[in-house]
Amino acid sequence: MAGKKCPECGKQTLFQNKNEIKCSTCGSTATIPPNEGKGGRGKQCFNCEKYKVFNGTCHECGTVHTYRDSE
């Protein structure tokens, strides 16, 4: 399985973990800011109880959240 192209080594071995991008060949890393860097504290995670849920995923513990709209 090929990943994205690494800017350091030029190979397609760049994979995304919980909140960072890491190259499996050269080991270079980059941190992904929560909420794409827009700021804000996000929704509260029901697992770790921290306000780090952005786009349905907790950036602290990795729990995937699904919310139903109330009718």
N, C-alpha and C positions, 0 to 999 in steps of 0.2 A: 504494500500500500504506500503510495507516494504522498508526501506532504507538500507543503508550500516551499518555495525556493528560499534558502537561507542567504542573507546578504553577506555573511562572512565567508563561507566555503563555496557557495554557488550551487550546492546540490539540493535536491528536493527532499530534504529530511527535516523540515521544520514542522513540529507538531504542537498542538495547544493542550495544555493541562488545565487544571482548575482555574488558575488566575495568572498563568504565565505561558509564554511560548518558548520552547526549547528545541535546539537542534540536536538530533541524536548522533550526528557525526562529529561536529567540532565542540559541542557543549555550550554554545552561546545561548543566553537567555534574555528575555524581555518581559517585563511585568505589564499585565493588562490592567488598566485602572477600572474600577467598577463603574457601571453606567456609562461606558465609553468616554470617561473623563468629563462628563457634564456636571457632576457634582450631585448633591442631595444625599439623603441618608438611606433611601430605599424602604422597602417594606420589612416587617419583622419576620424573621425565620421562626417557624414553630419548633425546629429541632434545637438550634443553638441559642435562640432568643435574642439574636443581635439584628440590627437593622441593616442588613447587607444583601437583601434580595433584590436583584435587578434582572429584568427580562426572564423571570421565572426560575432563576438559579441563585442559590445562596453563594456568595463569593467567600464566605468564611468556612463553611463545612461542606459545600458542594451539593446540598439537598436540592432536588428539583421540585418546584412548587407549581401547582395548578390551582387557579382560582375560578370559581363559578360566579357569574354575574347574578346578583340578587334581583329577584323579580317582584 
